[in-house]
Amino acid sequence: MRLIAALLVVVSHTFPLAGQPAFRISGVEDLGALGVSIFFVISGFLVTGSYLRDPKTYLAKRLLRIEPGLIASLVVTVAALGLLTTAPAAEYWPKAGLYVLRNALLYPATYELPGLFQAVPVAGVVNGVLWTLRLEFSFYLVLMLVRGRLPWVMGLATGCAVLWLVMTFSQPDWAVERASRIAFLVGRNGLLFFAGAALQISQARIPLWMGAVSAVAFPFVGPLALPAAVIGLSRAGKLPADLSYGIYIYAFPIQQVLAAYGQLNLATAVLSVLPFAAASWFLVEKPAMALKPGPRPAA
């Protein structure tokens, strides 16, 4: 399910990064928003299970899951793009160092590097997905602060749902202003994350038929249907490699390079990111996850 979500984001970004209109589902939203939404539901569900198993090692596990792959991708990005930048080395490399540092710290995120992507449709943006990692990690911290207690988590999900509904109907142009954009994204994604967390804490079992019905209802009620749809349609199991995170953090800069050379399409976007995602999993993410302390989930 995570792999599907990551590929939805890649497909969605391909259109605007190539200068084409976004691909939308029944006039409701684009595939990228859907992919990110799926990520937040699954994340809330799984990381809450991690917290409940061992609260003492929870934060260390979350850092080991996010940071090694992220830092590696940032270093690879600035090193590779250093060969393409039109900026002088004396200007590029100090800014590149700050780019790695700020984005590795999550909260002072930055999206630009000197001399890059000035003539592409989405100008100046190196990696436009980094904001989601900051928001997700914030939800990790909130979950820890409320100690994974169901009443608090339910209250957070409800509050986020109300915020999302208010922003949806009172601020249709929410993306224009920074404050309204933050409020909308916190409301929408918080609803999804904490709903997934509540399903984990309550040990609710969503039958397959309810997941299917919720998926059919999604175009009509939007994110409100996604927690039941995602958890209801998901089934336990693992692929030989989890490429979802690597695809997610590498795809945007790769797509920008392809756009700069006029070679961006769905096939080139997906095929170009897969080797980076595989390297990220086998060389960075999997070894880092082996260092996680505490108990592991049952098979």
Secondary structure, DSSP 4 states (H G I P E B T S, - for coil): -HHHHHHHHHHHHHHHHTT-PPPEETTTEEHHHHHHHHHHHHHHHHHHHHHHH-GGGHHHHHHHHHHHHHHHHHHHHHHHHTTT--S-HHHHHHHHHHHHHHHHTSTT-----TTSSSSSSSTT-S-TTHHHHHHHHHHHHHHHHTTT-HHHHHHHHHHHHHHHHHHHHH-TTTTTSHHHHHHHHHHHHHHHHHHHHHHHHTT----HHHHHHHHHHHHHHGGGGHHHHHHHH--S---SS--HHHHHHHHHHHHHHHHHTT--SHHHHHHHHHHHHHHIIIIIIHHHHTT--SPPPP-
